[in-house]
């Protein structure tokens, strides 16, 4: 008689650092709570779970009764806990010292709060690079799970992928389980009967001395948060019927990864290439390259050779997000620099708060974008910058930096000059725009330069081609989010037009033409630029004075045309109810509205989420036009417009020899 197939069933639960409380509460009510309640009723169904560290802390604090169910399931050996980095970083893109720190922090947290130290680890976004092996092994992690696609890319066949394999790096050993793509797409989308039948078809032949493993480990959000899944999984009973079907089948045995790992031998040595899951290979490519890749994949599918050769039409790697999105690269390199500063401090001067802020700055979600990923979500980028700015303030307090210095922070070949006074920091990109790419207020831990330019995305082709009809499957199951086309907002051609300039502060134009500047000799207290493409030189001086940023324009002649500057400000309330303009003691509108004013010398932007305000003053009356800057993103809920910043355009005729524009940052008294 053949052995039953070992079902290694695992789920990954994660919410980004900085996500909205209402989103977290909804995720718990629609997913985490009902999932745990259903599984709790079936002690014989063994499974594995990974809750990311930040989410686990939130759930323990806000839903202790539900998390007590998880703790009891751990105690009765129904659940195996999986580790990871505490704030869910992509381990491959942080320093090795931080990999060890992140993994060890979370393993210790699980041991303390849940009574179990993990042997296995979840790799964020299944991003595999062999460089992560030593840190994982040094932290006591014995195995990780990655996609079966990773193994196919190393030359394995699907028939070989029913157990675990062994790899090493620098002599440190780590075992690797291949997640079944077939199961990822069946669970929980296919009818229960089809899924059980597939699992039973994997049963071992009688002569086999190694048990076949059916490996599943995927996002728990598919069990209630993805479109239609709450009704399908809970109200229509998919999850309960699936568990009952597994337990009733003599051909399926649910097991922990640790049980299978202890009882079975490795299938051999393997070395995987740098890769993530299939969809990520497309998302990480630039738009044109992603289009070519998608066309090739579609051709392969219609020609019926994709499944057999998909490992050989690989796309990009996860790190391509840094070369694709300058905003992501800037955050990443700022984080790396702060990690190095912290590591260089004598141990007695480091604090737990510094370490925690560094780890929060390494949370993966704000660094990338695809169907998921939060680079397009301002509140997730803001969480990273909150941590970066707070950590920088802590480090400056014990190891001060110069008030002015220049370096190439983001490795793009263009230097940046840092101007700081302990209250504010302005980082100037020394390209021809001579604009401010980062503007930090340390009392608020906020970067007002944190925005996102509009650029071409591969999925814009879907917007242009679709008739705006939501797709669905012609089957008894439900559609995966990967297969849907839907719209949360009306999208026009203008909405998906790429920007021709960075969305920074103080982008200058003369009669509509961008002014090109070159850097001049600068004093310690200010930075000086001079125009290169105007009939008469325009001088631009930038300085900080306590809580004020001052930009002075000096003109060597009177021009007959209009001069303008564009200021993009990341205001945390965006187009929500918490943000408003204040002009002459009145509120003419919110940040999500268009605003046009003449003869302006002062305008305040007040923001509840920020806990403070920005007051703009001009030394001479200007015409001011304000509008929200939106970008178009895709998510599992459909295409949507997301407000990134307030764009202020100040325009005036060159009549006076000098104009001074000031931004004054005012935290509220109770902030």
MIDO-143385 format. One record per residue (C-alpha): x, y, z. Coordinates in steps of 0.25 Angstrom, whole numbers, plus 5000, padded with zeros to 4 digits. Example, Ala and Ser with C-alpha at 12.3 -4.5 7.8 and 13.67 -1.06 7.14 Angstrom:
2
504949825031;505549965029;
This chain:
671
500050005000;500550144996;500850245007;499950375008;500450505002;501050595013;500250725012;501150835017;500150955018;500651095021;500051235021;500851365022;500151485029;500651625027;500251765027;501251885024;501851965035;501052095035;499752035029;498452105033;497752055046;496452035038;497151945028;497751865039;496451845046;495751805034;496851705030;496651645044;495151635043;495051585029;496351495029;497151465041;496051445051;495151355043;496351275038;496851245052;495451215057;495251115046;496651045048;496451045063;495250945061;496150845055;497350805064;497750695055;497950785043;499450825045;499850955038;500951065038;500851215039;501651335038;501151465044;502151575041;502651645054;502051775053;500651715050;500851615061;501051725071;499851795066;498951675067;499451635081;499151775086;497851795079;497251655078;497851575089;496651475090;496851435076;498351425077;498151335089;497551235079;498851245072;499651225084;498751105088;498951045075;500451055076;500350995090;499650875085;500550855074;499550885063;500351005058;501851025054;502251165054;503151225043;504251335045;504651445036;505251585038;504451655049;503951775040;503851685027;505051735020;505551675007;506751615013;507551615000;507651765000;508051805014;509451785021;509751645026;509851705040;508451755039;507951615033;508451555046;507851655055;506551655048;506351505048;506951485062;505951595067;504751525061;505151385066;505351435080;503951505079;503251375075;503951295086;503551405097;502151425092;501751295086;502651195092;503251145080;504551185073;504551155058;505351055050;504851105037;504751245031;503851325021;504651395010;503951525008;503351524994;504151394992;505351474987;506551384987;507951414987;509051324992;509651435000;508551415010;508951275014;509951305024;509151405032;507951305033;508851185037;509551265047;508151305053;507751155055;506851155043;506951015036;506051025024;505251125016;504151115006;504351174991;503551154979;503651024970;503951124959;505251154966;505651014965;505251004950;506151114947;507251034953;506950924943;506050834952;504750774946;503450774953;503450624955;504650644964;504050754973;503350674984;504250684995;505350785000;506750804995;508050865001;508950984998;510051055004;510851185004;512151205011;512051065017;510751095024;509650995020;508151025018;507050935013;506050985002;504550945000;503950974987;502551034988;501550974977;501151074967;499950984964;499450984978;499651134979;498651154968;497751054973;497651094988;496651154990;496151184976;495851044971;494650964976;495050874988;494750744981;495750784970;496850824980;496650694988;496750614975;497950684971;498650654985;498250504984;498850494971;500150524977;500150394985;501450324986;501750194978;501850064987;503350054985;503650194989;504450205002;504350365002;502950425005;502450514994;502250665000;501150754994;501750884998;500751005000;501151145006;500451265001;499851395006;498751375016;498051505010;497551404999;496651355010;495751475012;496351605007;496551574992;495251614984;494151514986;494951424995;494251455008;492951395003;493651284996;494551245007;493651265019;492151285015;492151175005;493051095014;494251065004;495251065016;494450975025;494150875014;495550875009;496050835023;494950735025;495350675011;496850665015;496550595028;495550505022;496550455011;497450335014;498350385003;498750515010;499450545023;499550685028;500950715034;501850815039;503050855031;503850815043;503250675044;503550655029;504950715030;505250625042;504750495036;505150505022;506550525015;506950635005;506750614990;508150664988;508950784986;508450904978;508951044975;507751144972;507951264963;507551404967;506051404965;504651434971;503351384967;502851384953;501951514953;503051594960;504051564948;503051654940;502751754950;504251794953;504551824938;504451964932;503151984924;503651954910;504451834915;503251784923;502451794910;503351714902;503451604913;501951604914;501751584899;502751474900;502051404911;500751414904;501351364891;501851244899;500451214905;499751224892;500751134885;500551034897;502051024901;502051124913;501851024924;503050934919;504051054916;503551164926;504851154934;505651204922;504851324919;505251394932;505051544934;505651644944;506151624958;505651694970;506751794971;506351854958;505351934966;506452024970;506952054956;505452064951;504952164962;505852274966;505052294978;505152154983;506652154981;506852284989;506052225001;506952105000;508252174999;507852275010;507552145019;508852085016;509652205020;508852215033;509152065035;510652085033;510652215043;509952125054;510852015052;512052105053;511552165067;512252105079;511351995085;511052075098;510552195090;509552115082;508052095087;506952005084;506152115079;507252145068;507251995064;505651995063;505652115055;506652055045;505851925044;504552005041;505352075030;505651945024;504151895023;504051845009;502651895004;502952045001;504152004992;503451934981;502251924972;501451824964;500051774967;500451784981;501551864988;501452004993;502352104986;501152174980;500552184994;500952315001;500652265015;501552145014;502752225008;502452325019;502652215030;503952185024;504352335024;503852355038;504752245043;505952305034;505752445039;505652405054;506852315053;507652425047;507252515058;507652415068;508952395062;509252535060;509052555075;510252465078;511052475066;510752615059;510952635044;511552755037;510452865034;510752855019;511452745011;511352684998;511352534993;510652444983;509652374992;508952294982;510052254973;509452314961;510652394957;510052534961;510452594975;509552644985;509852754995;509252735009;508952865017;508452845031;508352925044;507752825054;506252865051;506252855036;506952785025;506952815011;507652725001;507952784987;508152704975;509352764967;508752744954;508252854944;506952874952;507652914965;506452864973;506152804986;505952654986;505852635001;505352735011;505252685025;504652745038;505252675050;504152715060;503152655051;504052535046;503452565032;504052585018;503252685010;504052644998;503452504998;502652494986;502652404973;502752454959;501852404948;502552304939;502152204929;501652064934;501451934926;500051924932;499652054925;499551974912;498351894919;497652034922;497852074908;497351944902;496251904911;494751934910;494751954925;494051824928;494351734940;494951604936;494451474942;494651324940;493651234933;493751124943;493251084957;494351154964;494651304966;495751384958;497051414964;497451564966;498551534955;497451514945;496551634948;496451764941;495551864948;495552014951;495352084964;495452224957;495252274943;496652284936;496952374925;498152384915;498652514923;498652434936;499652334930;500552434923;502052424929;502652544936;503752624928;504352674941;504552624956;503452644966;504352724975;504352864982;504652994974;504652944959;504853084952;504353124938;504553254930;503353274921;503053124922;504453074919;505253004930;506453084935;507753004935;508653044946;510053014950;510653014964;511453134969;512453144980;511553134993;511753185007;511453095019;510053155022;509553155007;509653084994;509753174981;509353144967;509353224954;508553204941;509253154928;508153164918;507553304920;507953434913;508353494926;508753414939;507753374949;508353344963;507753244972;508153244987;507653134997;507853145012;507253095025;506953195037;506353115049;505053065044;505053135031;505553095017;505853215009;506053224994;506453354988;506453384973;507253504968;507153554954;508153634947;507253694937;505753714936;505153604927;503853634919;503353494922;502853414934;503653344944;503153224952;503553124962;502852994965;502852934979;502352794981;502052764996;501752635002;500552665011;500152545019;498652565019;498652575003;497252584998;496652545011;495852625021;497052665030;497752755020;497352905017;497853035011;497753155019;497753295012;497553425019;496853355031;495953265022;495953125017;495753135001;495852985000;496652855003;497852794997;497052704987;496452824981;496952924970;497253064976;497653194968;497953324976;498553454971;499453554979;499853454989;500853484999;500553375009;499853235009;499753135020;499652985017;499052925030;499052775032;498452685043;499152565040;500552635040;500152705053;500652835047;500652935036;501552995025;501453145023;501853195009;502253345008;502753424997;503453564997;502553614986;501153574982;501053454973;500053374965;499853244972;499253114966;499052994974;498652854970;498752714974;499852624968;499252484965;499852364960;499152234954;499452104961;498951964960;498551874972;497751754975;496551844975;496751904961;497352034955;497352154964;497852294965;498652324977;498952464982;500452484984;500752624987;500152774986;500752844974;500952994976;501253074964;501653224968;501753314956;502153464955;502653564945;504153604947;503953744952;504753744965;506253704965;505953604976;504953514981;504953424993;504053304996;504053245010;503453115015;503253115030;503052985037;502152995050;501852875058;500552885066;500752905081;500252775085;500952695074;
